[in-house]
Amino acid sequence: MKTWYGSAAKAEATAGRAERKVERTEEKAERKVARTEAKADRKIDRTEDKISPRRVGTPATATAKCNDGTYSYAERHQGACSNHGGVAEFYK
């Protein structure tokens, strides 16, 4: 059986590098979470500005009116009116 005779200083240096790497990784993850949350908040704000009350003559199950005058029945805002020039307004 062989015995390893590494220096304590080298072991401490390696441990210090590992700790710094963990700290950098945690900081990077925190920044990414903050960016993702900010992006989600901006997306919600833009969507809420477009939501309108339903108008008379609008189909009861329509979720949005497209820019070309047709209606969308999409379950989610994403992709609604994608082939119709985009969304003119969302309905509640």
C-alpha positions as CSV (number, residue, x, y, z in Angstrom):
1,M,0.0,0.0,0.0
2,K,1.4,3.4,-1.0
3,T,1.2,6.4,1.2
4,W,0.7,9.9,-0.3
5,Y,2.8,12.6,1.3
6,G,1.3,15.8,-0.2
7,S,1.8,19.0,1.5
8,A,-0.9,20.5,3.7
9,A,-0.4,23.9,1.9
10,K,-1.2,22.3,-1.4
11,A,-4.3,20.7,0.0
12,E,-5.5,24.0,1.4
13,A,-4.9,25.8,-1.9
14,T,-6.9,23.2,-3.7
15,A,-9.7,23.5,-1.2
16,G,-9.6,27.3,-1.5
17,R,-9.9,27.0,-5.3
18,A,-12.9,24.7,-5.0
19,E,-14.6,27.0,-2.6
20,R,-14.1,30.0,-4.9
21,K,-15.5,28.0,-7.8
22,V,-18.6,27.1,-5.8
23,E,-19.1,30.7,-4.9
24,R,-18.8,31.9,-8.5
25,T,-21.2,29.2,-9.6
26,E,-23.8,30.2,-7.0
27,E,-23.4,33.9,-7.9
28,K,-23.9,33.1,-11.6
29,A,-27.0,31.1,-10.8
30,E,-28.5,33.9,-8.7
31,R,-27.8,36.4,-11.5
32,K,-29.5,34.1,-14.0
33,V,-32.6,33.7,-11.7
34,A,-32.8,37.5,-11.3
35,R,-32.6,38.0,-15.1
36,T,-35.3,35.4,-15.7
37,E,-37.6,36.9,-13.1
38,A,-37.2,40.4,-14.5
39,K,-37.9,39.1,-18.0
40,A,-41.0,37.3,-16.9
41,D,-42.2,40.5,-15.2
42,R,-41.7,42.6,-18.3
43,K,-43.6,40.0,-20.4
44,I,-46.5,40.0,-18.0
45,D,-46.6,43.8,-18.1
46,R,-46.7,43.9,-21.9
47,T,-49.5,41.3,-22.0
48,E,-51.7,43.0,-19.4
49,D,-51.6,46.2,-21.4
50,K,-53.2,44.3,-24.4
51,I,-56.0,42.6,-22.5
52,S,-59.4,44.2,-23.3
53,P,-62.9,43.6,-22.2
54,R,-65.0,41.5,-24.6
55,R,-66.9,43.5,-27.1
56,V,-70.5,42.9,-28.4
57,G,-70.4,40.6,-31.4
58,T,-67.2,38.9,-30.3
59,P,-67.5,35.1,-30.2
60,A,-67.9,33.9,-26.6
61,T,-64.9,31.5,-26.7
62,A,-62.5,33.8,-28.6
63,T,-59.4,34.6,-26.6
64,A,-58.0,37.2,-29.0
65,K,-58.7,39.3,-32.1
66,C,-56.0,39.1,-34.8
67,N,-54.7,42.1,-36.8
68,D,-56.4,40.7,-39.9
69,G,-59.8,40.7,-38.2
70,T,-60.1,37.0,-37.5
71,Y,-60.4,35.6,-34.0
72,S,-58.1,33.3,-32.1
73,Y,-59.2,30.5,-29.8
74,A,-55.7,29.7,-28.5
75,E,-55.4,28.5,-24.9
76,R,-52.3,30.6,-24.3
77,H,-51.2,34.0,-25.6
78,Q,-48.0,32.5,-27.1
79,G,-48.7,31.6,-30.7
80,A,-52.1,33.2,-30.9
81,C,-52.7,34.8,-34.4
82,S,-49.2,33.7,-35.5
83,N,-50.3,33.4,-39.1
84,H,-52.7,36.4,-39.0
85,G,-50.4,39.4,-38.5
86,G,-50.2,39.2,-34.7
87,V,-52.6,40.0,-32.0
88,A,-54.6,43.2,-32.0
89,E,-56.1,42.6,-28.6
90,F,-56.5,39.8,-26.1
91,Y,-59.8,39.1,-24.3
92,K,-60.2,38.1,-20.7
